[in-house]
Amino acid sequence: MFMRRVLFVIAAIAAAFNAFAVAPQFWRVNSAEDFLAGETEGFAITSRGELRPAPAMKKIATLTDPFVLSQTTAPNGDRFVGTGNDGKIYRLRGEELKLFYTAPEPEIYAVAFRDGALYAGSSPNGKVYRIDPESGKGTVFYDPKSAYIWAIAPLSNGDLAVATGVEGKLFRVTPKGEGKVLYDSTDTHVRSIAERKDGSILAGGSGKGRIYEIAANGSARALFDSPLNEISAIYVDTNGVGWAAGVSNVLPSSVPAKAQPKNQQQQQQQQQGAQPSGDAKKEGEATANVEVSFSFDDGGSPAAAASQAGSAEVYRISADGFVESVRKFDREMIYAISGGNNGTVLIGTGPNGRIYELKDGELALIATTPEKQVVSISSSNSTTFITTTNSGAVYRLENGLAQNAEFRSVAKDVERFSRFGHYRIIGRNLADGGVGVSFRSGNTRTPDTTWSSWSTPQSTIEGTVTAPAARYVQWKLTMPKPANDAAVDELTLGYINRNVAPEIDAIAVQDPAVVLIGSAYPASPQVVEATNPDEYGIFASLDNPRDRSTPDQGKRVFRKGYRTVTWRASDDNGDSLRYSLAFRQKGAANWLRLRDNMDETQLNFDTSQLPDGQYELRLTVTDATDNPDAPLTDTKEGVEFLVDNRPPSISVSEKGDDVVVHITDDASPVGKVEYSADAQKWIRMTPTDGIADSRDETYVLKRNAVAGKFVIVRAVDGYYNVGTQAITLR
């Protein structure tokens, strides 16, 4: 009894294994695109396709304001952030956030710190305010009389540069608040500015998307005409190299309606009493039409967000003014570009809240935020702060590496129910518990509660995928001991589909005498009829057929007595298929072999040695080549064909002035009937009923047309069997 149980268990295991006995397949994640398709937190993804530890990032403030649009740092380390849509400026001292100043205008796109004071540019129809960094009291410092103030940059000579729209003017403002137009561009907006070491200013326009170099005396030259219509950010690094972001974006081209002061609006609302709140906001809403440049509505899905995102490019501006594109982004907008630690360039994008690091030509995704846009980046004293919109938040990049980094792959569709085998991780400095990898699987496209639980993390770089058989699989990777020199280059996961039987989709017998010659047919000439036999009896080699079938079937030629079978089969596993064809006379018990174990999908065979009659075919397909231990098959039979090797019978009689020719055939219809007199050209005859379509046909010749001549009648049936009969008339 014990031995029976053992044998039963062994048989069950073998049966389970054989059910999956198809060729193993491998899922490899080893490129930047592969890693970016997953979800990452605390890992950096490089353009080389590496997954490595990223700097830790901490959220230090969450704002009720939807947009955190700008930021700057005071010498004492205080951070000031400008927001929308209520014109609020906050001070961040350590991790304490405090409302610091509220401007009459709704948007604060620009803030800067200079000579012990905070300067803020408000929009639309705003002004530059000078604000005491302790008391928060502000006064109008300069009014550029422009619709939008996009950027403020302190200059080395003590002045401020103020970038505006919609007239595309750049102003220089002295410490006394006296300003003048330094440069009037042809762009609708001067969107971004940065000062170089020589005192010149790099400016980016919106409308035409140009990069300008503006000297201290106001003379300017265009360095670059971007294919995109806006230069959204400019930064100059410590080496004097400029970095600019080009984006596809459309800013307002006209001056918006002027906003009323907030206290006046409140007074009017109180006087109007019962006026609906929606109506009371209409005038204020007219001033907020620029928010489109910082906001995307993703429609509830990442795909919708990507479809609305534009494109972007990063440009490198050499000291001599040469501009080159160094990186392109598809379906991402660059809102911020600034410097990071160790000479890196940091890039903030939307609509996926990504922060990239660019160094020595290599781009790496180092962090993501749950908010949709990263709109400002500022670094000072080796500390980097990041602000976001949708919703407003402030983050700080820490100096150390993320300790709880996690990467989740996409849910891989292995196309059918499968068993999972082994995994292998390739990288560097991953030994001794350097990674933890877990797996789960399920049968729904999106992981949910019906999936298996995450397996216990494995700390080895090679091992068994501990997830039950299913159609979908996902893996999760952590790095318990992050190190700067550790990286994952590839994870390979093996799986094997459950074997399914192949299917015969179609089988057909071609017309009598049709032969299909494929490219694998022997090259030596084979004598076959190039077309249906005609009155000249022309024969040709396979090189010049007059008729062709579809290219995959080969050349269509004719050879008497031959039949051709064609078929089509499929296998969902992609297994190699082999075919066997058998035949028998209809009504017989035993099948006779035509051809076994072939990989072609057609067969030409000679029926000239078979007795006349009705026959049927049986086609069997198997996947045994890839599944030798447990092959699966499909069979289709009952496809009939006729064998007719007997020529028509010809009889001749006289009836008055007519010679009556009677043609009969035992199996197939009479086809073409001709006669030749005294070895001259063959002449086609027409049956008395006008149509040659039966096995019994009658033809008539006039006696005076053939009397005294040597006449031969030739009859061809539907299978190209030829019968002849001589007529002798006195």
C-alpha positions in Angstrom: 0.0 0.0 0.0 2.9 2.4 0.9 4.6 1.7 -2.4 1.3 2.5 -4.3 1.1 5.8 -2.6 4.7 6.7 -3.5 4.1 5.8 -7.1 0.9 7.8 -7.1 2.7 10.9 -5.8 5.5 10.5 -8.3 3.0 10.2 -11.1 1.1 13.3 -9.9 4.3 15.4 -9.8 5.3 14.2 -13.3 1.9 15.0 -14.6 2.0 18.5 -13.2 5.4 19.1 -14.6 4.4 17.7 -18.0 1.4 20.0 -18.2 3.9 22.9 -18.4 6.4 21.0 -20.7 6.9 23.8 -23.3 10.0 25.8 -24.0 11.0 28.1 -21.1 10.8 31.8 -21.6 12.5 34.7 -19.8 11.3 38.1 -18.7 14.2 40.6 -18.6 14.1 44.0 -17.0 17.4 45.7 -18.0 16.8 49.1 -19.6 15.9 52.6 -18.5 12.5 52.2 -20.2 11.9 48.9 -18.4 12.6 50.4 -15.0 10.7 53.6 -15.6 7.6 51.5 -16.4 7.6 50.4 -12.8 7.1 52.3 -9.5 10.1 53.5 -7.7 10.7 55.2 -4.3 14.2 55.8 -3.0 15.9 54.4 -6.1 17.5 56.2 -9.0 17.1 55.0 -12.6 19.9 56.0 -14.9 19.8 56.4 -18.6 22.2 53.4 -18.8 19.5 51.2 -17.4 20.8 51.0 -13.8 18.7 50.9 -10.6 20.8 52.4 -7.8 20.2 54.0 -4.4 18.9 57.6 -4.6 19.3 60.5 -2.1 16.7 60.4 0.6 14.0 63.0 0.2 11.7 64.3 3.0 8.5 66.3 2.8 8.9 69.1 5.2 5.8 71.2 4.4 2.3 70.7 3.0 0.4 73.7 1.9 -3.3 74.3 1.5 -2.5 76.4 -1.5 -2.6 74.3 -4.7 0.5 75.9 -6.4 3.9 76.5 -4.9 5.4 78.4 -7.8 8.7 79.9 -6.6 11.3 79.8 -3.9 14.5 81.6 -2.6 16.9 81.3 0.3 18.0 84.0 2.8 21.6 84.0 4.1 20.4 82.7 7.5 18.9 79.7 5.8 15.3 80.8 5.8 13.3 79.7 2.8 10.6 81.8 1.2 8.1 80.2 -1.2 5.6 82.0 -3.5 2.2 80.4 -4.2 -1.1 80.7 -6.1 -4.0 81.3 -6.2 -4.1 83.7 -3.3 -0.8 85.6 -3.6 0.6 84.1 -0.4 4.3 84.0 0.5 5.4 81.6 3.3 8.6 81.5 5.3 10.1 78.1 6.1 12.5 78.4 9.1 13.9 74.9 9.7 10.7 72.8 9.3 8.4 75.5 10.7 6.1 76.9 7.9 4.5 80.3 8.5 2.3 82.6 6.3 4.6 85.6 5.8 3.0 88.0 3.3 -0.1 88.2 1.1 0.1 90.2 -2.1 -3.0 91.8 -3.6 -2.4 89.8 -6.8 -3.1 86.0 -6.9 0.1 84.5 -8.3 3.7 84.8 -7.0 5.9 83.4 -9.9 9.1 85.1 -8.7 10.9 85.6 -5.4 14.5 86.7 -4.8 16.6 87.7 -1.7 19.0 90.7 -1.9 20.6 93.0 0.6 18.6 91.9 3.6 15.2 92.1 1.9 12.9 89.7 0.1 11.6 90.7 -3.4 8.5 89.2 -4.8 6.9 89.6 -8.2 3.1 89.2 -8.4 0.9 88.5 -11.4 -1.2 89.3 -13.2 -1.0 93.1 -13.5 1.3 92.9 -10.5 4.3 94.7 -9.1 7.7 93.9 -7.4 7.3 94.1 -3.7 10.1 94.7 -1.1 9.3 92.7 2.0 11.1 92.8 5.4 12.3 89.2 6.1 11.4 89.5 9.8 8.3 91.6 10.1 6.7 90.5 6.8 5.8 94.1 6.0 6.0 94.9 2.3 5.9 97.9 0.1 5.8 98.4 -3.7 9.4 98.5 -4.9 8.9 98.7 -8.6 5.9 98.6 -11.0 7.0 97.4 -14.5 3.4 98.0 -15.8 3.4 94.5 -17.3 0.8 91.8 -17.2 3.1 89.1 -15.7 6.3 89.0 -13.7 8.0 85.7 -14.4 11.4 85.9 -12.8 13.6 88.1 -10.6 17.4 87.7 -10.6 19.8 89.7 -8.3 22.7 91.0 -10.5 26.3 91.2 -9.4 26.3 95.1 -9.6 23.4 95.3 -7.0 20.6 95.7 -9.4 17.6 93.4 -10.0 16.7 91.9 -13.4 12.9 91.5 -13.8 11.5 89.3 -16.6 8.0 90.1 -17.8 5.2 89.4 -20.3 3.1 89.9 -22.4 5.3 92.5 -24.1 8.5 90.4 -23.6 10.5 93.0 -21.8 13.5 92.6 -19.4 13.9 95.4 -16.9 16.9 96.4 -14.8 15.9 97.9 -11.4 18.4 99.7 -9.2 18.5 99.4 -5.4 16.5 102.6 -5.2 13.6 101.0 -7.2 14.4 102.9 -10.4 13.9 100.7 -13.4 14.2 100.8 -17.2 13.9 98.4 -20.1 17.2 96.6 -20.5 16.0 94.6 -23.5 12.7 94.4 -25.5 12.6 90.9 -27.0 10.5 89.7 -30.0 9.1 87.0 -27.8 5.7 87.5 -26.0 7.3 86.7 -22.6 10.7 86.8 -21.1 10.1 83.6 -19.2 13.5 82.8 -17.4 16.8 84.6 -16.7 20.2 83.9 -15.1 23.4 86.0 -14.8 26.7 84.8 -16.1 30.1 85.5 -14.5 30.8 88.3 -17.0 27.7 90.2 -16.0 25.7 89.3 -19.1 22.3 87.8 -18.8 20.9 84.6 -20.4 17.2 85.0 -21.0 14.6 82.5 -22.3 11.6 83.6 -24.3 8.1 82.2 -24.6 6.3 82.6 -27.9 9.3 82.0 -30.2 11.3 80.0 -27.8 14.6 81.8 -28.2 17.6 82.0 -25.9 19.2 85.5 -25.7 22.5 86.8 -24.4 22.0 90.3 -23.1 25.0 92.5 -22.2 25.1 95.0 -19.4 24.6 97.9 -21.9 21.4 96.3 -23.3 22.8 95.0 -26.5 21.7 91.4 -27.2 22.0 88.5 -29.6 19.9 85.4 -30.0 22.0 82.3 -29.3 19.4 79.7 -30.2 16.0 79.4 -31.8 14.4 76.4 -30.2 11.9 74.1 -32.1 9.8 74.4 -28.9 8.0 77.6 -28.1 9.1 78.3 -24.6 12.4 78.4 -22.6 10.9 77.7 -19.2 14.0 77.7 -17.0 17.7 78.8 -17.2 20.5 78.1 -14.8 24.3 78.9 -14.9 26.6 76.5 -13.1 29.8 77.3 -11.3 31.8 76.7 -14.5 29.9 79.3 -16.3 28.0 76.8 -18.5 24.4 77.6 -19.0 21.6 75.1 -18.9 18.1 75.8 -20.3 14.9 73.9 -20.6 12.7 74.2 -23.8 9.1 73.1 -23.6 6.0 73.1 -25.7 3.7 75.4 -23.8 1.4 78.3 -24.6 1.2 81.3 -22.3 -1.3 84.1 -22.5 -0.7 86.6 -25.3 -2.9 89.4 -24.1 -3.2 91.5 -20.9 -5.8 90.0 -18.5 -8.4 92.1 -16.8 -7.1 93.9 -13.7 -8.0 92.3 -10.4 -9.6 94.3 -7.7 -7.9 94.4 -4.3 -9.1 91.6 -2.1 -10.6 93.9 0.6 -12.6 95.8 -2.0 -13.9 92.5 -3.4 -15.0 91.4 0.1 -16.8 94.7 0.7 -18.7 94.4 -2.6 -19.7 90.8 -1.7 -21.0 91.9 1.7 -23.0 94.7 0.1 -24.5 92.3 -2.6 -25.5 90.0 0.2 -27.3 87.1 -1.4 -25.2 87.1 -4.6 -24.1 83.5 -5.4 -20.4 82.9 -4.6 -19.8 81.6 -8.1 -20.8 84.9 -9.6 -18.8 86.9 -7.1 -15.6 85.1 -8.2 -16.0 85.7 -11.9 -13.8 88.8 -12.0 -11.1 87.2 -10.0 -11.2 84.1 -12.2 -10.4 86.2 -15.2 -7.0 87.0 -13.6 -6.0 83.4 -13.1 -5.9 82.3 -16.7 -2.2 81.7 -16.6 -2.4 78.7 -14.4 -2.5 76.4 -17.4 1.3 76.6 -17.6 1.6 74.9 -14.3 -1.4 72.5 -14.1 -2.5 69.3 -15.8 -5.7 67.5 -15.1 -4.9 63.9 -15.6 -8.4 62.8 -15.9 -7.9 60.2 -13.2 -5.3 58.1 -15.0 -1.6 58.4 -15.8 -2.3 57.6 -19.4 -4.6 60.6 -19.6 -1.9 62.8 -18.0 0.7 61.6 -20.5 -1.6 62.3 -23.4 -1.9 66.0 -22.3 1.7 66.5 -21.5 4.0 68.2 -24.0 7.6 67.6 -24.9 10.8 69.1 -23.6 14.5 69.5 -24.2 17.6 70.4 -22.2 20.1 72.7 -23.8 23.7 73.2 -22.9 25.0 76.8 -23.5 28.8 77.1 -23.8 30.7 80.2 -22.7 31.1 81.2 -26.4 27.4 81.0 -27.0 27.2 77.6 -28.7 23.9 75.9 -27.8 23.3 72.2 -28.1 20.5 69.8 -27.2 21.7 67.3 -24.7 18.5 65.5 -23.7 14.9 65.2 -24.9 11.8 64.3 -23.0 8.7 62.8 -24.5 5.4 63.6 -22.8 7.1 65.5 -20.0 7.3 69.2 -19.3 10.4 70.7 -17.6 9.4 73.4 -15.1 12.6 73.8 -13.2 16.4 73.5 -13.7 19.0 74.2 -11.1 22.3 73.0 -9.6 22.7 70.1 -7.2 25.6 68.7 -5.3 28.9 67.6 -6.9 28.4 69.6 -10.1 25.1 67.9 -11.0 22.2 69.6 -12.8 18.7 68.9 -11.3 15.6 69.0 -13.5 12.0 69.1 -12.2 9.2 67.9 -14.5 5.5 67.1 -14.8 3.0 65.5 -15.1 4.6 62.6 -13.2 6.4 64.6 -10.5 9.8 63.5 -11.5 13.2 64.9 -10.4 16.2 64.1 -12.7 19.9 64.4 -12.2 22.2 65.2 -15.1 25.9 64.7 -14.8 28.6 64.0 -17.4 26.0 63.3 -20.0 24.1 60.7 -17.9 20.6 61.3 -16.9 19.1 59.6 -13.8 15.6 59.8 -12.3 16.5 60.3 -8.6 13.1 61.0 -7.0 9.4 61.3 -7.6 6.7 63.1 -5.8 3.0 62.2 -5.5 2.2 65.7 -6.6 2.0 66.1 -10.3 4.5 68.9 -11.1 7.9 69.8 -9.7 8.0 73.5 -10.5 11.0 74.9 -8.6 14.4 73.6 -7.4 16.9 75.6 -5.3 20.2 74.6 -3.7 22.3 76.4 -1.2 24.7 75.3 1.5 24.6 71.7 0.1 20.9 71.5 0.7 18.3 71.3 -2.1 14.7 72.2 -1.7 11.9 71.3 -4.2 8.4 72.7 -4.5 5.4 71.2 -6.2 2.0 72.0 -7.5 -1.2 69.9 -7.5 -1.0 70.1 -4.5 1.5 72.5 -3.0 4.4 70.9 -1.0 8.0 71.5 -0.1 10.6 68.7 -0.1 14.2 68.5 1.0 16.8 66.3 -0.6 18.9 64.8 2.2 22.6 64.2 2.0 22.3 60.5 2.8 20.8 57.6 0.8 17.2 56.5 1.1 17.0 53.7 3.7 13.6 52.3 2.7 14.0 52.3 -1.1 11.6 50.1 -3.0 11.1 49.3 -6.7 8.0 47.5 -8.0 8.0 46.2 -11.5 5.1 46.3 -13.8 2.7 43.4 -13.7 4.0 41.2 -16.4 1.5 39.4 -18.7 3.1 36.1 -19.6 0.1 35.6 -22.0 -1.2 32.4 -20.4 -1.3 30.3 -17.2 2.4 29.7 -16.4 4.7 28.2 -13.8 7.6 30.4 -12.6 11.1 29.1 -12.3 14.2 31.0 -11.2 15.4 34.6 -11.0 18.8 36.1 -11.4 19.9 39.6 -10.6 22.9 41.2 -12.3 24.6 44.2 -10.8 27.5 45.3 -8.7 28.1 45.2 -4.9 24.9 43.3 -4.2 26.3 40.3 -2.3 25.9 39.7 1.5 22.2 40.6 1.7 22.6 43.7 -0.5 19.1 43.2 -2.0 15.7 41.8 -1.0 13.4 40.5 -3.8 9.8 39.3 -3.4 7.3 38.0 -5.9 3.5 37.7 -6.3 1.2 36.5 -9.0 -2.4 36.5 -10.1 -4.8 36.2 -12.9 -6.1 39.8 -13.2 -4.4 42.5 -15.3 -4.1 44.8 -12.3 -2.9 43.4 -8.9 -5.7 43.2 -6.4 -6.8 41.2 -3.4 -7.2 38.1 -5.6 -3.4 38.0 -6.2 -1.1 36.0 -4.0 0.6 37.8 -1.1 4.2 39.1 -1.5 6.6 36.2 -0.9 9.2 36.4 1.9 12.1 38.6 0.6 15.1 36.7 -0.6 18.5 38.2 -0.1 20.4 36.2 -2.8 21.0 37.3 -6.3 19.8 34.0 -7.7 17.0 31.8 -6.5 13.5 30.4 -7.0 10.5 32.5 -7.8 8.2 31.7 -4.9 4.9 32.7 -6.6 2.1 30.3 -7.5 1.4 29.5 -11.2 -0.7 32.2 -12.8 -0.9 34.5 -15.9 0.6 37.6 -14.3 3.6 38.1 -12.1 5.3 41.0 -10.4 8.5 41.5 -8.4 9.5 44.0 -5.7 13.1 44.9 -4.9 14.5 46.6 -1.8 18.1 47.4 -0.8 18.6 46.9 3.0 22.2 48.1 2.8 22.2 51.0 0.3 25.6 52.1 -0.9 26.8 54.6 -3.5 28.5 51.9 -5.5 25.7 49.4 -5.5 23.5 49.0 -8.6 21.1 46.6 -10.2 21.5 46.2 -14.0 19.1 43.4 -14.7 16.6 41.0 -13.2 15.7 37.9 -15.3 12.7 35.8 -14.4 12.1 32.4 -16.0 8.7 31.0 -16.7 7.1 28.2 -18.7 3.6 28.4 -20.2 1.2 25.6 -19.6 1.1 23.6 -22.7 -2.1 23.8 -24.8 -2.9 21.7 -27.8 -2.2 23.0 -31.3 -5.2 23.6 -33.5 -5.8 22.9 -37.2 -7.4 26.0 -38.5 -8.1 25.0 -42.1 -7.4 22.2 -44.6 -8.2 22.1 -48.3 -7.6 20.0 -51.4 -6.7 21.9 -54.4 -8.3 21.5 -57.9 -7.2 18.4 -59.8 -3.7 18.5 -61.2 -2.7 21.7 -59.3 0.8 21.5 -57.9 2.2 24.2 -55.6 6.0 24.5 -55.8 7.6 26.3 -52.9 11.1 27.8 -52.7 12.4 24.6 -51.1 11.5 22.5 -54.1 14.5 20.9 -55.9 16.2 23.4 -58.3 16.6 20.8 -61.1 13.9 21.2 -63.8 10.8 19.3 -63.2 8.6 18.7 -66.3 5.1 19.7 -65.4 2.4 21.5 -67.3 2.7 25.3 -66.9 -1.0 25.8 -67.3 -4.1 23.7 -68.0 -3.3 21.5 -71.0 -4.4 23.3 -74.2 -4.7 22.5 -77.8 -0.9 22.8 -78.4 0.1 20.4 -75.7 2.7 22.8 -74.4 4.9 21.7 -71.5 7.4 23.9 -69.6 9.8 23.7 -66.7 9.0 25.2 -63.3 11.0 28.4 -64.1 8.2 30.0 -66.2 4.7 29.2 -64.8 1.9 31.2 -66.3 -0.1 31.2 -63.1 0.8 31.9 -59.5 -1.0 31.4 -56.2 -0.3 33.3 -53.0 3.4 33.8 -52.3 3.5 31.6 -49.2 2.2 28.6 -51.1 4.7 28.9 -53.9 4.3 28.6 -57.7 1.1 27.2 -59.1 1.7 24.7 -61.8 -0.1 21.6 -63.2 0.7 17.9 -63.4 -1.8 15.3 -64.4 -2.7 12.8 -61.8 -1.4 14.9 -58.9 -3.4 16.3 -56.0 -2.3 19.0 -53.5 -3.4 19.4 -49.9 -2.8 22.6 -48.0 -3.5 23.4 -44.4 -3.0 26.0 -41.7 -2.5 25.3 -38.0 -1.6 27.4 -34.9 -0.2 26.9 -31.4 -0.8 29.4 -28.6 2.5 28.4 -27.0 4.4 29.1 -30.2 5.7 25.6 -30.3 7.2 24.0 -33.4 4.6 21.9 -35.2 4.9 18.7 -37.1 2.3 17.2 -39.4 1.3 13.7 -40.5 -1.1 13.0 -43.4 -3.0 9.8 -44.1 -5.7 8.7 -46.5 -8.2 5.9 -47.2 -10.8 5.0 -49.7 -14.2 6.2 -48.4 -15.8 3.4 -46.3 -12.5 1.6 -45.7 -11.4 0.8 -42.1 -7.7 1.4 -42.2 -5.8 4.7 -42.8 -2.8 4.6 -45.1 0.2 6.8 -44.5 0.9 9.6 -47.0 3.7 11.4 -45.1 4.7 11.5 -41.4 6.5 14.1 -39.3 6.8 16.9 -41.8 7.0 20.6 -41.1 5.6 21.9 -44.4 2.0 23.0 -44.6 1.3 21.5 -48.0 1.8 18.2 -49.8 1.7 17.3 -53.5 1.0 13.6 -54.1 0.5 11.3 -57.1 -2.9 9.7 -57.4 -2.3 8.1 -60.8 -1.6 4.7 -59.2 -4.8 4.6 -57.1 -8.0 3.0 -58.2 -10.8 5.4 -59.1 -13.1 6.4 -56.4 -13.9 8.7 -53.5 -11.1 9.1 -50.8 -10.8 11.0 -47.6 -7.8 12.6 -45.7 -6.8 12.7 -42.1 -4.4 15.4 -40.9 -2.7 15.2 -37.5 -0.6 18.1 -35.9 1.6 17.7 -32.9 3.9 19.8 -30.7 6.1 16.9 -29.8 9.3 18.7 -31.0 9.1 21.1 -28.0 7.2 18.8 -25.7 8.7 15.3 -26.2 7.5 14.0 -22.8 3.9 15.0 -23.1 3.0 16.1 -26.6 -0.5 17.3 -27.5 -2.2 16.9 -30.9 -5.1 17.9 -33.0 -6.7 15.8 -35.7 -9.0 16.7 -38.5 -10.4 14.1 -40.9 -13.3 13.6 -43.4 -11.8 16.0 -46.1 -12.8 14.2 -49.3 -11.3 14.1 -52.8 -12.0 12.2 -56.0 -9.5 10.0 -57.9 -10.3 9.7 -61.6 -7.6 8.2 -63.8 -9.9 6.7 -66.5 -10.3 8.6 -69.8 -13.7 9.4 -71.3 -15.3 6.9 -73.7 -16.0 8.0 -77.2 -18.5 6.5 -79.6 -19.4 7.6 -83.1 -22.5 7.0 -85.2 -24.1 8.4 -88.4 -27.5 10.0 -88.6 -28.4 11.3 -92.0 -26.0 14.1 -92.9 -24.8 14.3 -89.3 -22.0 12.5 -87.5 -23.0 12.1 -83.9 -20.1 11.9 -81.3 -21.2 10.6 -77.9 -18.8 11.2 -74.9 -19.3 9.5 -71.5 -17.1 9.4 -68.3 -17.5 7.2 -65.3 -16.4 9.8 -62.6 -16.0 13.4 -63.7 -17.7 15.8 -66.1 -16.7 16.0 -69.7 -14.5 19.0 -70.3 -13.0 20.0 -73.6 -13.8 18.0 -76.8 -12.0 18.8 -80.1 -11.4 17.2 -83.5 -8.7 17.4 -86.0 -9.1 16.6 -89.8 -6.0 15.4 -91.7 -3.7 16.3 -88.9 -4.6 20.0 -89.0 -5.3 22.3 -86.1 -7.6 21.1 -83.3 -11.1 22.6 -83.5 -13.2 23.0 -80.3 -16.6 21.3 -80.4 -19.8 22.5 -78.6 -22.3 20.0 -77.2 -25.8 19.9 -78.4 -27.1 21.3 -75.2 -24.6 24.2 -75.3 -22.8 23.4 -72.0 -20.2 20.8 -71.3 -20.9 20.1 -67.6 -22.0 16.5 -67.2 -20.6 13.0 -67.5 -22.7 12.4 -70.7 -22.4 14.8 -73.6 -23.4 14.6 -77.3 -21.7 16.5 -80.2 -22.5 16.7 -83.9 -20.3 17.1 -86.9 -21.6 17.7 -90.5 -20.8 14.8 -92.7 -19.7 16.8 -95.7 -17.1 18.6 -93.4 -15.2 15.4 -92.6 -16.1 12.9 -95.3 -13.0 11.4 -97.0 -10.7 12.8 -94.3 -8.7 11.3 -91.5 -10.5 12.6 -88.4 -9.5 12.3 -84.7 -11.7 13.3 -81.8 -10.1 14.1 -78.5 -12.0 14.4 -75.2 -10.6 15.6 -71.9 -12.5 15.2 -68.6 -12.4 17.3 -65.5 -9.3 15.5 -64.2 -7.4 15.9 -67.5 -7.7 12.3 -68.6 -7.6 12.2 -72.4 -9.5 9.9 -74.7 -9.2 9.7 -78.5 -11.1 8.1 -81.3 -10.5 8.0 -85.0 -13.5 8.5 -87.5 -13.5 7.0 -90.9 -16.2 8.1 -93.3 -16.4 6.9 -96.9 
